[in-house]
């Protein structure tokens, strides 16, 4: 059995050090993409919600959209934690599509101010989306998407920490291109 516990008073910088250490242990010896993404989404969802910073306005979705095998400009729903989600998102559409089309992390303080935002869950207010880019080909393989019920939930510490999470997953999984 694999268990984890995070000090709810950690700073976000300290939290991400612990999260990445835990993720490395979780994926150690396992290269299956879906298995690792499923566990990573659960770890991220529950770990973020254990922090005092997210107690009043919790993370309500954490997971992955993967680039479709039959359409290189379409994201399809992958492993996640949270409410039912949109199943397909075109590159360039919404926050996930913006991250996929630009290859750049999107930190959105208020999704209602983001042009073309896709409202899969009306309770989401802020969002961070990190693209998963193949180091070999430069192709976007998918995105890590996290939504929160409060405004301005994510900042530079989250961006840096979640980009490290994506790097660990790139190194630890067998991605098909």
LUMVEX-793162 format. One record per atom (N, C-alpha, C, O): x, y, z. Coordinates in steps of 0.05 Angstrom, whole numbers. Layout:
BEGIN
     east    north       up
        X        Y        Z
...
***
This chain:
BEGIN
     east    north       up
       17      -24        0
        0        0        0
       18       25        0
       38       26       14
       11       44      -16
       26       69      -17
       10       91       -4
      -13       96      -12
       21      104       16
        7      126       29
       24      151       29
       49      150       25
       12      174       32
       26      199       34
       12      218       52
      -13      215       56
       26      236       62
       15      257       79
       32      282       77
       56      280       77
       19      304       74
       33      330       71
       25      348       94
        2      349      102
       45      363      104
       40      382      124
       23      404      112
       31      417       92
       -1      410      123
      -19      429      111
       -8      458      112
      -19      476       98
       13      463      128
       24      490      131
       48      495      113
       60      516      115
       55      476       96
       79      480       79
       75      504       60
       52      509       51
       97      518       55
       96      538       33
       93      522        7
       98      498        6
       84      536      -14
       81      522      -39
      108      511      -49
      109      489      -61
      130      526      -45
      156      516      -53
      164      490      -39
      173      471      -51
      159      490      -13
      165      465        3
      146      443       -5
      155      420       -7
      121      450      -10
      102      430      -18
      110      416      -44
      109      392      -46
      118      432      -64
      126      420      -90
      151      403      -88
      154      383     -103
      169      409      -70
      192      392      -65
      183      365      -55
      192      344      -64
      164      365      -36
      153      340      -25
      137      325      -46
      138      301      -48
      120      340      -61
      104      327      -81
      121      313     -102
      115      290     -110
      141      326     -112
      158      314     -133
      173      290     -122
      177      270     -136
      182      291      -97
      195      268      -84
      175      245      -82
      183      222      -88
      151      250      -74
      130      230      -72
      123      218      -99
      120      194     -102
      121      236     -119
      114      226     -147
      136      208     -157
      131      187     -169
      162      216     -153
      184      199     -162
      182      171     -150
      186      151     -164
      176      169     -124
      173      143     -111
      149      128     -122
      150      104     -126
      127      142     -128
      102      130     -137
      106      117     -165
       95       96     -170
      121      130     -183
      124      120     -210
      149      102     -213
      153       90     -234
      165      100     -193
      189       84     -194
      183       55     -201
      166       42     -188
      195       45     -222
      191       17     -230
      166       12     -247
      160      -10     -254
      152       33     -253
      127       31     -269
      129       50     -292
      133       74     -288
      127       40     -317
      130       57     -340
      104       60     -356
      103       76     -375
       83       47     -347
       58       48     -362
       46       76     -360
       42       87     -338
       40       88     -382
       31      116     -384
        5      120     -368
        4      138     -351
      -15      104     -374
      -42      108     -361
      -40      103     -331
      -52      118     -315
      -26       83     -323
      -23       77     -294
      -10      101     -280
      -20      109     -259
       12      111     -291
       26      133     -278
       10      159     -278
       10      174     -259
       -4      164     -300
      -20      189     -301
      -44      187     -282
      -52      207     -270
      -56      163     -280
      -78      160     -261
      -69      165     -232
      -82      179     -217
      -47      153     -225
      -36      157     -198
      -27      186     -194
      -31      197     -172
      -15      198     -214
       -6      226     -211
      -29      245     -208
      -28      263     -191
      -51      240     -222
      -74      258     -219
      -86      256     -192
      -94      276     -180
      -88      232     -181
      -98      228     -154
      -79      241     -133
      -89      255     -115
      -53      236     -136
      -34      248     -118
      -36      279     -118
      -38      291      -96
      -36      291     -141
      -38      320     -144
      -64      331     -131
      -63      349     -115
      -86      319     -138
     -112      328     -129
     -114      327      -98
     -121      347      -86
     -107      304      -87
     -109      301      -58
      -88      317      -43
      -93      328      -22
      -64      318      -54
      -42      332      -40
      -48      362      -40
      -45      375      -19
      -55      374      -62
      -62      402      -63
      -84      409      -43
      -83      429      -29
     -105      392      -43
     -127      397      -25
     -121      393        5
     -137      400       22
      -98      381       11
      -90      378       39
      -77      403       49
      -74      406       74
      -69      422       32
      -56      447       40
      -77      466       51
      -99      468       41
      -70      481       72
      -87      501       83
      -94      522       62
     -116      533       62
      -76      527       43
      -81      547       22
     -105      541        5
     -117      558       -8
     -113      515        4
     -136      507      -13
     -160      498        3
     -179      486       -8
     -161      503       29
     -183      493       46
     -209      507       40
     -230      494       39
     -209      534       37
     -234      548       33
     -243      547        4
     -268      547       -1
     -225      547      -15
     -232      545      -44
     -215      522      -55
     -192      527      -64
     -226      498      -55
     -209      474      -62
     -204      471      -92
     -218      482     -109
     -184      455      -98
     -179      445     -125
     -203      427     -131
     -209      409     -114
     -216      430     -153
     -239      414     -160
     -234      396     -184
     -252      380     -192
     -210      398     -196
     -204      380     -219
     -174      380     -223
     -161      400     -223
     -163      356     -226
     -135      353     -232
     -132      328     -250
     -140      306     -243
     -120      333     -274
     -117      310     -292
     -104      317     -318
      -91      338     -321
     -108      300     -337
      -93      301     -362
     -112      299     -386
     -132      285     -386
     -104      314     -406
     -115      311     -433
      -92      303     -450
      -70      315     -448
      -96      283     -467
      -74      272     -484
      -81      278     -513
     -104      277     -521
      -60      284     -528
      -63      289     -557
      -74      264     -570
      -63      242     -566
      -95      267     -585
     -108      244     -599
      -89      231     -618
      -74      244     -632
      -89      205     -619
      -72      190     -638
      -80      194     -667
      -64      193     -685
     -106      200     -671
     -117      203     -698
     -120      232     -707
     -129      238     -729
     -112      251     -689
     -115      279     -696
      -95      295     -679
     -100      299     -655
      -73      304     -691
      -52      317     -676
      -59      345     -666
      -42      358     -653
      -83      355     -671
      -91      381     -661
     -116      378     -643
     -132      397     -642
     -118      355     -630
     -141      350     -613
     -132      337     -587
     -117      318     -587
     -142      347     -564
     -137      335     -538
     -161      318     -531
     -184      326     -534
     -155      294     -520
     -176      276     -510
     -172      272     -480
     -149      270     -470
     -194      270     -466
     -194      266     -437
     -177      241     -429
     -180      220     -441
     -160      245     -410
     -144      223     -399
     -151      219     -369
     -172      228     -360
     -133      206     -354
     -138      202     -326
     -141      228     -310
     -127      248     -316
     -160      229     -291
     -165      253     -276
     -179      246     -250
     -188      224     -245
     -180      267     -232
     -195      267     -208
     -213      291     -208
     -204      313     -215
     -239      288     -202
     -257      310     -202
     -283      303     -216
     -289      279     -220
     -299      323     -222
     -325      320     -235
     -321      311     -264
     -299      314     -276
     -342      301     -276
     -343      294     -304
     -332      317     -320
     -337      340     -313
     -317      311     -342
     -303      332     -357
     -309      331     -387
     -320      311     -397
     -302      352     -400
     -304      353     -430
     -286      330     -440
     -265      325     -430
     -295      317     -461
     -280      294     -472
     -260      302     -493
     -240      288     -497
     -265      324     -508
     -247      332     -529
     -244      363     -529
     -263      377     -525
     -219      372     -533
     -214      400     -535
     -194      405     -558
     -173      392     -560
     -202      422     -576
     -185      429     -599
     -161      446     -590
     -165      464     -573
     -138      441     -602
     -115      459     -597
     -124      488     -603
     -137      492     -623
     -117      507     -586
     -124      535     -590
     -150      543     -577
     -156      566     -576
     -165      524     -567
     -191      530     -555
     -189      527     -524
     -181      506     -514
     -198      547     -510
     -197      547     -481
     -169      547     -470
     -150      550     -485
     -167      544     -444
     -141      545     -431
     -124      521     -438
     -100      523     -444
     -136      497     -439
     -121      473     -446
     -111      475     -475
      -88      469     -481
     -129      483     -493
     -121      486     -521
     -100      507     -525
      -83      504     -543
     -101      529     -509
      -80      550     -511
      -53      538     -503
      -33      544     -516
      -52      523     -481
      -27      510     -473
      -17      491     -494
        7      490     -499
      -35      476     -506
      -27      456     -526
      -17      470     -552
        3      461     -563
      -30      492     -560
      -22      505     -585
        3      522     -582
       18      525     -601
        8      533     -558
       32      549     -554
       56      534     -543
       79      543     -545
       50      511     -530
       71      496     -516
       80      511     -491
      102      505     -481
       64      529     -481
       71      545     -457
       51      541     -435
       27      539     -440
       60      540     -410
       43      538     -387
       24      563     -386
       33      585     -389
       -1      557     -380
      -21      578     -377
      -30      580     -348
      -40      560     -337
      -26      603     -336
      -35      608     -308
      -57      629     -311
      -52      652     -318
      -81      621     -304
     -105      639     -308
     -117      645     -281
     -129      627     -269
     -115      670     -272
     -126      677     -246
     -157      676     -244
     -168      669     -224
     -170      682     -267
     -199      681     -268
     -207      672     -296
     -205      687     -315
     -217      647     -298
     -224      636     -324
     -246      651     -338
     -249      649     -362
     -262      665     -323
     -284      680     -335
     -274      704     -352
     -288      715     -368
     -249      711     -347
     -236      733     -363
     -220      722     -386
     -208      738     -401
     -218      695     -389
     -202      683     -410
     -219      680     -435
     -239      666     -435
     -210      692     -457
     -226      690     -482
     -228      661     -491
     -208      647     -494
     -253      652     -496
     -257      625     -506
     -256      603     -485
     -254      580     -491
     -257      611     -459
     -256      591     -438
     -278      571     -441
     -301      578     -448
     -271      545     -437
     -291      524     -438
     -300      517     -410
     -283      509     -393
     -325      521     -404
     -335      517     -377
     -345      488     -374
     -369      483     -376
     -327      469     -368
     -335      442     -362
     -349      440     -335
     -367      424     -331
     -339      457     -316
     -351      458     -289
     -354      488     -282
     -334      502     -280
     -378      497     -277
     -383      525     -272
     -371      534     -245
     -368      558     -241
     -363      516     -228
     -351      524     -202
     -321      530     -205
     -310      541     -186
     -309      524     -227
     -280      530     -231
     -277      560     -236
     -292      572     -251
     -257      572     -222
     -252      600     -225
     -224      605     -235
     -220      621     -253
     -204      591     -224
     -177      594     -234
     -166      568     -244
     -177      546     -237
     -146      569     -261
     -136      545     -275
     -107      548     -281
      -97      570     -287
      -93      525     -281
      -65      524     -291
      -64      500     -309
      -74      478     -302
      -51      503     -332
      -48      482     -352
      -19      481     -361
       -8      501     -370
       -7      458     -357
       21      454     -365
       22      436     -389
       13      413     -387
       34      444     -411
       36      427     -434
       57      405     -429
       77      409     -415
       52      382     -441
       71      359     -439
       83      357     -467
       70      348     -486
      108      365     -469
      122      367     -495
      144      347     -497
      161      345     -480
      144      331     -519
      164      311     -523
      191      325     -526
      194      343     -543
      211      317     -510
      238      329     -514
      251      320     -540
      268      334     -550
      243      297     -550
      254      287     -575
      244      300     -600
      259      308     -617
      217      304     -601
      205      314     -626
      194      343     -623
      189      356     -643
      190      352     -598
      178      378     -594
      148      378     -597
      135      399     -595
      137      354     -601
      108      351     -605
       94      352     -578
      104      341     -558
       71      365     -577
       55      366     -552
       41      339     -550
       25      331     -567
       46      325     -528
       35      299     -523
        9      300     -507
       -7      281     -506
        5      323     -493
      -19      327     -477
      -15      350     -459
        4      366     -462
      -32      353     -439
      -30      374     -419
      -38      364     -392
      -54      345     -389
      -27      376     -371
      -35      372     -343
      -53      397     -337
      -44      419     -340
      -77      392     -328
      -97      413     -324
     -106      412     -295
     -114      390     -285
     -106      435     -281
     -116      436     -253
     -134      460     -251
     -126      482     -258
     -158      456     -240
     -177      477     -235
     -182      481     -206
     -179      462     -190
     -188      506     -198
     -194      512     -170
     -219      529     -168
     -225      544     -187
     -233      527     -146
     -257      542     -142
     -253      571     -134
     -272      587     -133
     -228      579     -128
     -222      606     -120
     -207      621     -141
     -194      609     -159
     -208      648     -140
     -192      664     -159
     -162      664     -150
     -156      662     -127
     -145      667     -170
     -116      670     -165
     -104      648     -147
      -87      653     -131
     -113      623     -151
     -104      601     -135
      -76      593     -142
      -61      581     -126
      -67      598     -167
      -41      589     -176
      -23      612     -184
      -32      633     -193
        3      608     -178
       23      628     -184
       48      616     -194
       49      593     -204
       70      630     -191
       96      622     -201
      106      596     -188
      118      579     -201
      101      593     -162
      110      568     -148
       95      544     -160
      107      523     -163
       70      547     -166
       54      525     -177
       65      519     -206
       68      496     -213
       70      540     -221
       80      537     -248
      106      521     -248
      109      501     -262
      125      529     -231
      151      515     -229
      148      487     -219
      159      468     -230
      132      483     -198
      128      457     -187
      114      438     -206
      122      414     -208
       93      447     -220
       79      429     -238
       94      424     -264
       91      403     -276
      111      443     -272
      128      437     -295
      148      416     -288
      156      399     -305
      157      415     -263
      175      393     -254
      159      367     -253
      170      346     -260
      134      367     -244
      117      343     -245
      116      332     -273
      119      308     -277
      111      349     -292
      109      340     -320
      135      329     -330
      136      309     -344
      157      341     -322
      184      331     -330
      188      302     -318
      198      285     -332
      180      298     -294
      183      271     -281
      166      251     -297
      175      229     -303
      142      259     -305
      125      241     -320
      136      236     -348
      133      213     -358
      148      256     -361
      160      251     -387
      183      231     -385
      186      214     -403
      198      232     -364
      221      214     -360
      212      186     -350
      226      167     -355
      189      184     -337
      181      159     -324
      161      142     -339
      155      120     -330
      150      152     -361
      129      138     -375
      138      131     -404
      155      145     -415
      126      111     -414
      130      104     -443
      108      118     -459
       86      109     -460
      116      141     -470
       98      157     -487
       99      147     -515
      121      141     -525
       77      146     -529
       76      139     -557
       73      164     -573
       56      181     -567
       88      166     -594
       86      191     -611
       76      183     -639
       73      201     -656
***
